[in-house]
Amino acid sequence: MGLFDLDGPNPWRTTEARVVFEDSRLRLHHDLVVQPDGEPGRYAYLEVIAPVVSMLALDHDDYVYLVRQWRYPWGRNSWELPSGSGEEGESPLMAAQRELAEEAGLLASHWEPLGEWYASATLDSSWHFFLARDLQQTTAHERDGAEHDMVARRVPLLRAVEAAMDGRIQHGMTIAALLRAARRLGI
């Protein structure tokens, strides 16, 4: 068995699976289970229906593009990489390309996957990271109503990584993508 081997039996047993809320983007599950210790329990988790994408747009001067947006549940602004959800029929790459144009006004001719991840054991969502290079500005983008307060900023990659490490950037998906990209780029 390898150090990070994921193989192994499922110690949980679902006795009743229920969806207690659903809309076009989210499903809230509340299941009755038998836990690994053999005792009955409950498990609630949120499923994000569409894939979530985040892209680190890196220019020739090693600057990245961040966006600031008010995050309603947190009651504060947040600096993040351009991110968003896929639409019906979109691949994660297509969603990333659309979101980069919408949020940062950028097109990229080179796209490199940086992997996938899960945010939490109570959130079932497929999150995809991309490194976008060979950038050019575009005006052919339109933000949705929740993004009209968004501000885009070009920032040195090293300063963005420092902000992720010292807590000025608190968005988990952005922190993970910045650190993965920095490692991939040898920074």
C-alpha positions as CSV (number, residue, x, y, z in Angstrom):
1,M,0.0,0.0,0.0
2,G,1.4,3.4,-1.0
3,L,1.6,6.4,1.3
4,F,-1.4,8.1,-0.2
5,D,-3.3,5.0,-1.5
6,L,-7.1,5.6,-1.7
7,D,-8.1,2.0,-2.1
8,G,-10.1,0.3,0.7
9,P,-13.6,-0.8,1.6
10,N,-16.4,1.6,2.3
11,P,-17.2,1.4,6.0
12,W,-20.4,3.3,5.7
13,R,-23.8,1.9,4.9
14,T,-26.7,4.1,3.7
15,T,-30.1,3.0,5.0
16,E,-32.1,5.9,3.6
17,A,-31.0,8.6,1.1
18,R,-33.1,11.8,0.9
19,V,-32.8,15.0,-1.0
20,V,-34.3,17.7,1.2
21,F,-33.7,20.7,-1.1
22,E,-32.8,21.1,-4.8
23,D,-32.6,23.9,-7.3
24,S,-30.7,24.3,-10.6
25,R,-27.3,24.5,-8.8
26,L,-27.5,22.7,-5.5
27,R,-28.9,19.6,-3.8
28,L,-29.0,19.2,0.0
29,H,-28.8,15.5,1.0
30,H,-29.8,14.2,4.4
31,D,-29.1,10.5,4.7
32,L,-29.7,7.9,7.4
33,V,-26.5,5.8,7.7
34,V,-24.8,3.1,9.7
35,Q,-21.4,4.6,10.7
36,P,-18.1,2.8,10.6
37,D,-18.6,1.9,14.3
38,G,-21.8,0.1,13.5
39,E,-24.0,2.7,15.2
40,P,-26.9,4.5,13.3
41,G,-26.3,8.1,12.3
42,R,-27.2,10.9,10.0
43,Y,-25.1,12.5,7.3
44,A,-25.9,15.8,5.6
45,Y,-24.0,17.2,2.7
46,L,-24.4,19.7,-0.1
47,E,-24.0,18.7,-3.7
48,V,-22.9,21.3,-6.3
49,I,-24.5,20.0,-9.5
50,A,-22.2,21.7,-12.1
51,P,-18.4,21.4,-12.0
52,V,-16.6,24.4,-10.4
53,V,-13.6,25.9,-12.2
54,S,-10.8,28.2,-11.2
55,M,-8.1,29.5,-13.4
56,L,-4.7,31.1,-12.8
57,A,-4.2,33.5,-15.7
58,L,-0.4,34.1,-15.9
59,D,1.0,36.7,-18.3
60,H,4.6,36.9,-19.7
61,D,5.8,39.1,-16.8
62,D,4.6,36.5,-14.2
63,Y,1.6,38.5,-13.1
64,V,-1.7,36.8,-12.3
65,Y,-5.2,38.2,-12.5
66,L,-7.3,38.3,-9.3
67,V,-10.8,39.5,-8.8
68,R,-12.4,41.1,-5.7
69,Q,-16.0,40.3,-5.1
70,W,-18.4,40.7,-2.2
71,R,-19.2,37.3,-0.8
72,Y,-22.7,37.4,0.6
73,P,-22.5,34.5,3.1
74,W,-19.3,36.0,4.6
75,G,-20.4,39.6,4.7
76,R,-17.1,40.8,3.2
77,N,-15.1,41.2,0.1
78,S,-12.7,38.5,-1.0
79,W,-9.7,38.4,-3.4
80,E,-9.9,35.3,-5.6
81,L,-8.8,33.8,-8.9
82,P,-11.5,34.0,-11.6
83,S,-13.8,31.1,-10.8
84,G,-17.2,29.9,-11.6
85,S,-19.6,27.0,-12.4
86,G,-20.0,25.1,-15.6
87,E,-23.2,25.4,-17.5
88,E,-25.2,22.6,-19.0
89,G,-23.2,20.8,-21.7
90,E,-19.9,22.6,-20.9
91,S,-16.7,20.8,-20.2
92,P,-14.7,22.1,-17.3
93,L,-12.2,23.6,-19.8
94,M,-15.0,25.4,-21.7
95,A,-16.4,26.7,-18.4
96,A,-12.9,28.0,-17.4
97,Q,-12.5,29.8,-20.8
98,R,-15.9,31.4,-20.5
99,E,-15.4,32.5,-16.8
100,L,-12.0,34.0,-17.6
101,A,-13.5,36.1,-20.3
102,E,-16.5,37.1,-18.1
103,E,-14.6,37.9,-14.9
104,A,-11.2,39.2,-16.0
105,G,-11.8,40.2,-19.7
106,L,-9.1,37.8,-20.9
107,L,-8.7,35.1,-23.5
108,A,-5.9,32.5,-23.2
109,S,-4.5,30.4,-26.1
110,H,-2.6,27.9,-23.8
111,W,-4.5,26.0,-21.1
112,E,-2.9,23.5,-18.7
113,P,-4.9,21.4,-16.1
114,L,-3.7,21.8,-12.5
115,G,-5.8,19.0,-11.2
116,E,-9.1,18.5,-9.3
117,W,-10.0,18.6,-5.7
118,Y,-12.8,18.5,-3.1
119,A,-13.3,21.4,-0.7
120,S,-14.9,19.6,2.3
121,A,-16.3,16.3,3.4
122,T,-19.7,18.0,3.6
123,L,-19.5,19.4,0.0
124,D,-19.8,17.1,-3.0
125,S,-18.4,19.1,-5.8
126,S,-15.9,18.6,-8.6
127,W,-13.4,21.5,-8.6
128,H,-11.1,21.9,-11.5
129,F,-8.0,24.1,-11.7
130,F,-6.3,25.4,-14.8
131,L,-3.2,27.4,-15.7
132,A,-4.0,29.9,-18.5
133,R,-1.2,31.5,-20.5
134,D,-0.7,33.5,-23.7
135,L,-3.3,36.0,-22.6
136,Q,-5.0,38.7,-24.6
137,Q,-7.7,41.2,-23.5
138,T,-11.2,40.9,-24.8
139,T,-14.3,43.1,-24.5
140,A,-16.7,40.3,-25.5
141,H,-17.8,39.4,-22.0
142,E,-20.8,40.0,-19.8
143,R,-20.9,39.4,-16.1
144,D,-24.0,38.1,-14.4
145,G,-25.9,40.3,-11.9
146,A,-24.1,39.0,-8.9
147,E,-20.8,40.1,-10.3
148,H,-21.4,43.7,-11.1
149,D,-19.3,44.8,-8.1
150,M,-16.3,42.7,-9.2
151,V,-12.9,44.4,-9.6
152,A,-10.1,42.7,-11.6
153,R,-6.5,43.4,-10.7
154,R,-3.1,42.3,-12.2
155,V,-0.8,41.2,-9.4
156,P,2.7,39.7,-9.3
157,L,2.4,35.9,-8.8
158,L,4.9,36.0,-5.9
159,R,2.8,38.7,-4.1
160,A,-0.4,36.7,-4.6
161,V,1.3,33.5,-3.2
162,E,2.5,35.6,-0.2
163,A,-1.1,36.9,0.3
164,A,-2.4,33.3,0.3
165,M,0.2,32.3,2.8
166,D,-0.2,35.2,5.2
167,G,-4.0,35.2,5.2
168,R,-4.8,38.2,3.1
169,I,-6.3,35.9,0.6
170,Q,-8.7,33.6,2.4
171,H,-10.6,31.9,-0.4
172,G,-9.7,28.2,-0.2
173,M,-9.9,27.4,-3.9
174,T,-7.7,30.3,-4.7
175,I,-5.1,29.4,-2.1
176,A,-4.9,25.8,-3.4
177,A,-4.6,26.9,-7.0
178,L,-1.9,29.5,-6.3
179,L,0.1,27.0,-4.3
180,R,-0.3,24.2,-7.0
181,A,0.7,26.7,-9.7
182,A,3.7,28.0,-7.8
183,R,4.9,24.5,-7.3
184,R,4.4,23.6,-11.0
185,L,6.2,26.7,-12.1
186,G,9.1,26.1,-9.7
187,I,8.5,29.1,-7.5
